[in-house]
Amino acid sequence: MSDDFTLSVKVRQDVGKGASRRQRRLAGEIPGIVYGGVREPVMISIPHKDIAKALENEAFYSHVITLDIDGTEQPAILKDLQRHPAKALVLHADFLRVNPKRALTVNVPLHFVNEDSCIGVKQEGGVIAHTMTELEITCLPADLPEYLEVDMAEVTLGQSLHISDIKLPEGVESVALSHGEDHDLPIAAVNKPKAAAEEEADEDVDAADVPTVGDEATDDGEEAASEE
């Protein structure tokens, strides 16, 4: 993990919706909570500018963060985030305490590489469709990756990649695959362009409407028999 994140926060004494609104408006801070482990949950307040800046880095979402709570450091991960529906504002953040000896279950982003040189795109004229953009994994905090890389270079037209095609780092497991092979879901595919697929479908329909020579002969024979 190449980035280190530290957020300086403070314990929040005043709770409730009214207090949260005042905190956002007057102090430029958002409410949050730290929970998990054997300790009691702690209500915190976070400078909005600090968390907004941290959220600009994708790694923040799948990274062990150091929370400096009134001078006491606590490792944690971002577990949930509430945003304003219309404004670029964070309203609330949930953090889960991290125990270095206990496995975490988190979602990490998928990075698709070599899409421009993909065989199915460059040589066969296909288009790439992503069916997943992140994967739920479980691992110890020290093994937590910032992202998982998916190499699209050798994927051909009509081919799909599945979770099992992702090369997971040592110590990292897919939650879906732990439930069995029938949970090996597709993550990406190279498909025919929409126009080409529609044209091919139209050709199939037209071909189905044209009777074969055998069909014509059968029809004629049936008509002759009925006239006799």
C-alpha positions as CSV (number, residue, x, y, z in Angstrom):
1,M,0.0,0.0,0.0
2,S,1.6,3.2,-1.2
3,D,-0.5,5.8,0.5
4,D,-0.8,6.6,4.2
5,F,-3.9,8.3,5.4
6,T,-4.4,10.0,8.7
7,L,-7.4,11.9,9.8
8,S,-7.4,14.1,12.9
9,V,-10.8,13.9,14.5
10,K,-12.3,14.7,17.9
11,V,-14.8,13.1,20.1
12,R,-18.3,14.5,19.6
13,Q,-20.3,15.1,22.7
14,D,-23.4,16.9,21.2
15,V,-25.5,14.3,19.3
16,G,-28.7,14.4,17.4
17,K,-29.9,15.8,14.1
18,G,-30.0,19.4,15.2
19,A,-26.5,19.2,16.6
20,S,-25.2,17.6,13.4
21,R,-26.7,20.4,11.3
22,R,-25.1,23.0,13.5
23,Q,-21.8,21.2,13.3
24,R,-21.9,21.1,9.5
25,R,-23.0,24.7,9.1
26,L,-21.0,26.5,11.8
27,A,-17.9,24.4,12.3
28,G,-17.4,23.0,8.8
29,E,-17.3,19.5,10.4
30,I,-19.3,16.3,9.7
31,P,-20.4,13.8,12.3
32,G,-19.1,10.2,12.2
33,I,-18.8,7.1,14.3
34,V,-16.0,4.6,15.0
35,Y,-17.1,1.1,16.1
36,G,-16.1,-2.5,16.1
37,G,-13.8,-4.7,18.3
38,V,-14.3,-4.9,22.1
39,R,-14.5,-1.1,22.6
40,E,-17.7,0.9,22.7
41,P,-18.6,3.0,19.6
42,V,-17.3,6.5,19.7
43,M,-19.1,9.5,18.1
44,I,-16.6,11.8,16.3
45,S,-16.5,15.0,14.3
46,I,-14.4,15.3,11.2
47,P,-13.3,18.5,9.3
48,H,-15.2,18.3,6.0
49,K,-12.3,19.7,4.0
50,D,-10.0,16.9,5.3
51,I,-12.3,14.0,4.4
52,A,-13.3,15.6,1.1
53,K,-9.7,15.8,0.1
54,A,-9.0,12.2,1.2
55,L,-11.9,10.9,-0.8
56,E,-10.4,12.3,-4.0
57,N,-7.9,9.4,-3.7
58,E,-9.5,6.1,-4.7
59,A,-7.2,4.2,-2.3
60,F,-8.9,5.9,0.7
61,Y,-12.0,3.6,0.2
62,S,-10.0,0.4,0.6
63,H,-7.1,1.4,2.8
64,V,-6.3,1.1,6.5
65,I,-6.7,4.7,7.8
66,T,-5.1,6.1,11.0
67,L,-7.7,8.0,13.0
68,D,-6.1,10.5,15.4
69,I,-8.9,10.8,18.0
70,D,-7.9,13.6,20.3
71,G,-4.3,12.4,20.2
72,T,-4.9,8.7,20.4
73,E,-4.3,6.8,17.1
74,Q,-6.7,4.1,16.0
75,P,-6.4,2.1,12.8
76,A,-9.7,1.8,10.9
77,I,-11.3,1.4,7.5
78,L,-14.1,3.5,6.0
79,K,-17.2,1.3,6.2
80,D,-19.9,3.6,5.0
81,L,-20.4,7.1,3.7
82,Q,-23.5,9.3,3.4
83,R,-23.4,12.1,0.8
84,H,-25.8,15.0,0.1
85,P,-28.1,14.0,-2.8
86,A,-27.6,17.3,-4.7
87,K,-24.5,19.0,-3.3
88,A,-20.8,17.9,-3.2
89,L,-21.0,17.4,0.5
90,V,-20.3,14.5,2.8
91,L,-22.9,14.2,5.6
92,H,-21.7,11.3,7.7
93,A,-18.9,8.7,7.8
94,D,-18.7,5.3,9.5
95,F,-15.3,3.8,10.4
96,L,-14.7,0.2,11.5
97,R,-11.8,-0.5,13.9
98,V,-9.1,-2.7,12.6
99,N,-7.4,-5.6,14.5
100,P,-4.1,-6.5,12.7
101,K,-4.7,-10.2,13.6
102,R,-8.3,-10.4,12.3
103,A,-9.4,-10.7,8.7
104,L,-11.3,-7.8,7.1
105,T,-14.2,-8.1,4.6
106,V,-14.1,-5.1,2.2
107,N,-14.8,-4.2,-1.4
108,V,-11.8,-3.2,-3.5
109,P,-11.9,-1.6,-6.9
110,L,-11.1,-3.4,-10.1
111,H,-8.6,-1.8,-12.5
112,F,-9.0,-3.0,-16.1
113,V,-5.7,-2.7,-18.0
114,N,-4.6,-3.2,-21.6
115,E,-8.1,-2.5,-22.9
116,D,-6.8,-0.5,-25.9
117,S,-4.6,-3.5,-27.0
118,C,-7.3,-6.1,-26.3
119,I,-7.5,-8.7,-29.1
120,G,-11.2,-8.6,-29.1
121,V,-11.2,-4.8,-29.5
122,K,-8.2,-4.0,-31.6
123,Q,-8.3,-7.0,-34.0
124,E,-11.9,-8.1,-34.0
125,G,-13.8,-4.8,-33.5
126,G,-15.5,-5.6,-30.3
127,V,-16.4,-3.4,-27.3
128,I,-15.7,-4.1,-23.7
129,A,-18.5,-4.3,-21.2
130,H,-17.8,-4.3,-17.4
131,T,-20.3,-6.2,-15.3
132,M,-18.3,-5.5,-12.0
133,T,-16.2,-2.6,-10.9
134,E,-15.3,-3.9,-7.5
135,L,-14.8,-7.2,-5.7
136,E,-15.6,-8.2,-2.1
137,I,-12.5,-9.8,-0.5
138,T,-11.3,-11.0,2.8
139,C,-7.8,-10.7,4.1
140,L,-5.7,-9.5,7.0
141,P,-5.2,-5.7,7.2
142,A,-1.6,-6.0,6.2
143,D,-2.5,-7.8,3.0
144,L,-5.3,-5.4,2.0
145,P,-4.7,-4.3,-1.7
146,E,-5.7,-0.8,-2.9
147,Y,-7.1,-2.4,-6.1
148,L,-7.1,-5.6,-8.1
149,E,-5.8,-5.6,-11.7
150,V,-7.7,-7.3,-14.5
151,D,-5.6,-7.8,-17.7
152,M,-7.8,-7.6,-20.8
153,A,-5.0,-8.0,-23.4
154,E,-5.8,-11.6,-24.5
155,V,-9.6,-11.5,-24.3
156,T,-11.2,-12.3,-27.7
157,L,-14.6,-11.3,-29.1
158,G,-17.4,-13.1,-27.4
159,Q,-15.2,-14.1,-24.4
160,S,-16.0,-13.3,-20.8
161,L,-13.7,-13.0,-17.8
162,H,-14.9,-14.3,-14.4
163,I,-13.9,-13.7,-10.8
164,S,-11.6,-16.8,-11.0
165,D,-9.6,-15.1,-13.7
166,I,-8.5,-12.3,-11.3
167,K,-5.0,-12.9,-10.0
168,L,-5.4,-12.3,-6.2
169,P,-2.4,-11.4,-4.1
170,E,-1.2,-13.8,-1.5
171,G,-3.4,-13.8,1.5
172,V,-6.4,-12.4,-0.3
173,E,-9.6,-14.4,-1.0
174,S,-12.7,-13.7,-2.9
175,V,-15.8,-13.9,-0.7
176,A,-18.0,-15.0,-3.7
177,L,-15.6,-17.9,-4.7
178,S,-15.6,-19.1,-1.1
179,H,-19.2,-20.0,-1.6
180,G,-18.5,-22.3,-4.5
181,E,-17.9,-22.4,-8.2
182,D,-21.5,-21.4,-9.0
183,H,-20.7,-18.0,-7.6
184,D,-17.9,-17.4,-10.1
185,L,-19.6,-14.4,-11.6
186,P,-18.6,-12.6,-14.9
187,I,-16.7,-9.4,-14.4
188,A,-16.1,-8.2,-18.1
189,A,-16.7,-9.3,-21.7
190,V,-15.9,-8.3,-25.2
191,N,-19.1,-8.0,-27.2
192,K,-20.0,-7.2,-30.7
193,P,-20.9,-3.5,-31.3
194,K,-24.6,-2.9,-30.8
195,A,-25.2,-2.0,-34.5
196,A,-23.5,-5.2,-35.7
197,A,-25.4,-7.3,-33.2
198,E,-28.7,-5.8,-34.3
199,E,-27.9,-6.3,-38.0
200,E,-27.0,-9.9,-37.3
201,A,-30.3,-10.4,-35.4
202,D,-32.3,-8.9,-38.3
203,E,-30.5,-11.3,-40.8
204,D,-31.5,-14.3,-38.6
205,V,-35.1,-13.2,-38.6
206,D,-35.1,-12.7,-42.4
207,A,-33.6,-16.1,-42.9
208,A,-36.2,-17.7,-40.7
209,D,-39.0,-16.2,-42.8
210,V,-37.7,-17.8,-46.1
211,P,-39.1,-21.3,-46.8
212,T,-36.7,-24.0,-47.8
213,V,-37.0,-26.0,-51.0
214,G,-38.2,-29.0,-49.0
215,D,-40.9,-26.9,-47.4
216,E,-42.2,-25.7,-50.8
217,A,-42.3,-29.3,-52.2
218,T,-44.2,-30.5,-49.1
219,D,-46.7,-27.7,-49.4
220,D,-47.3,-28.5,-53.1
221,G,-47.7,-32.1,-52.5
222,E,-50.2,-31.5,-49.7
223,E,-52.2,-29.2,-52.0
224,A,-52.2,-31.8,-54.8
225,A,-53.4,-34.5,-52.4
226,S,-56.2,-32.3,-51.2
227,E,-57.4,-31.6,-54.7
228,E,-57.6,-35.3,-55.5
